[in-house]
Amino acid sequence: MHTYTGVPASPGIVTGPVEQIDHGTTGLHRIVCDPFRERALYDVAVVLAKDELRRLSQRAKGPDADILLFQIALLEDESFTNEIGDYIAAGAGGAAAVERAEQIFANRLKNVDDEYIQERSVDVCDVCRRVVDILDGRPRRRLHLKRPSILVADRFFPSDLFSLDRRMVLGLASDKDSTVSHAAIMARSMGIPAVVQLGEGASAMAAGRRAILDADSGTLVVEPDGAQIAQADCKIALSRLHGAPPDPADTLPCLTKNGTAFRLMPTCNLSDNDLPHTHGAAGVGIVRTETALLYDQSTATQTTRLRELLKNAEGVPLLVRSCDTRADDDAPWTGEMQACMKGHRLFKPQIKAMLQAAPDGDLRVVFPMITDVSDWDDCLREVQDCRDELLEAGCETGPLTMGCVVDMPSAALMAGDLMDHGAQLLAVDIEDLTRYTLGLVQDPTAAIRQLANPAVLRLVQHILEEAQARGMQVYLCGITVAAVSAMPAYLKLGVRTFSAEPAAIMPLKRLLMEQEV
């Protein structure tokens, strides 16, 4: 019997067998070929890795899908590819070059003065390990859990967890992960116990044995004795008897202390299997749709998915953000998006899907990266062209409520003109607007700290005034957990509809309920 003490990451207590995720070692029996062959082998490995990641992402949802998109984007990043190519040209093997690039790029994130950003270094390690495994010929087998088990690892990579049957995971225990790691975040979202920072060797010692994972006290007891098992079973029974206390704010109306009503809308991705829990929200938004383009989904596939979402929304509004060649224009996958668009302002198969799904519910569509009225008019023309093509083909279409994502300062200044030209709603992406207003396009972490900057507040105030004069609705979107603390400032400006990631909904609701507005 041995007890390891770590840091609680998600509460609860479980007992059961332990299964280890072993990342093993690399670099054995490598033979380095000439640089041209090494580069060719690397290029093939990247293609295979991206294909694996795309297949994984089809089953992923929410933040998981975003992580996989980040990993695909890293493999397409020019500076990452050049770093590896230069080292191969100097005589290194492809696998060694990837391992070197992994250290360089992961260390850059580790040195950022933000624990959440530091933890994203594991995403770099994850995707690099996948490429190295391909180059080394190591099997990338999915872990099949034959019985409910406690999973342990020195450090969990996101791809370790994506393909698991999560019903078989009793708990997670890690030697090195932190409370903001992907594994810890996933454990909290699933409601399963997790303990991190158990120390070097804890996972290896526990592998293949029985254990008690007590995430309330932050301990992992390997090979517990009868008395410890009886005590743990008693705690588990009491926990099941009493259950987890519900969040009191969950069932309360969205009202401030002074009785001012506000609305909350959780975000999701088009590829998500389920809608997020709305906690009594007024709708769903923003639904991000980049996966439809990246996976080259047909109009029929997208139509079916949108109809499913509208049915599950049960009458509340579904706010969809369209794909756009200029959206997230600092993202590495933008080039692929532009190639798919072939010069069109919008992704036409997606617009046709939206038009055909519109009769099934309250579907609202916003177009990102609108710079001015001319840009907006181009969008309207393309939507009309899509409608005409569908009607000519005998397809039924429905009316769309259409508006703009205000993520550029120019769009904020032209808000009134955009509404006069037919924009029926405005969705202010507060993080992007802050980045572009303050010149922080390449530094989203700095932008989060500046969300209540006076210049940004003034732009949003102008938007609200223009919208109020025309009786139009304004949404505030792009709200992450890190952005919640800045939202009272926008409530006081007059924003009444907030679209936030699911994890931010309840913290945001509780904070806004405390405000005197």
Secondary structure as UniProt FT lines:
FT   STRAND          2..5
FT   STRAND          7..10
FT   STRAND          13..20
FT   TURN            28..29
FT   HELIX           35..59
FT   HELIX           63..76
FT   HELIX           78..89
FT   TURN            90..91
FT   HELIX           94..110
FT   HELIX           115..119
FT   HELIX           121..136
FT   STRAND          149..153
FT   HELIX           158..162
FT   HELIX           166..168
FT   STRAND          169..174
FT   TURN            179..180
FT   HELIX           182..190
FT   STRAND          194..196
FT   TURN            200..201
FT   HELIX           202..206
FT   TURN            207..208
FT   STRAND          210..214
FT   TURN            215..218
FT   STRAND          219..222
FT   HELIX           226..242
FT   TURN            248..251
FT   TURN            257..258
FT   STRAND          263..266
FT   STRAND          268..269
FT   TURN            270..271
FT   TURN            279..280
FT   STRAND          284..288
FT   HELIX           290..294
FT   TURN            295..296
FT   HELIX           299..313
FT   TURN            314..315
FT   STRAND          318..321
FT   TURN            325..330
FT   TURN            332..333
FT   HELIX           334..341
FT   TURN            342..343
FT   HELIX           348..357
FT   HELIX           358..360
FT   STRAND          363..367
FT   HELIX           373..392
FT   TURN            393..394
FT   STRAND          401..406
FT   HELIX           409..413
FT   HELIX           415..420
FT   TURN            421..422
FT   STRAND          425..429
FT   HELIX           430..437
FT   TURN            438..439
FT   TURN            441..442
FT   HELIX           444..448
FT   TURN            449..452
FT   HELIX           454..470
FT   STRAND          473..479
FT   HELIX           481..486
FT   HELIX           487..493
FT   STRAND          497..500
FT   HELIX           502..513
//
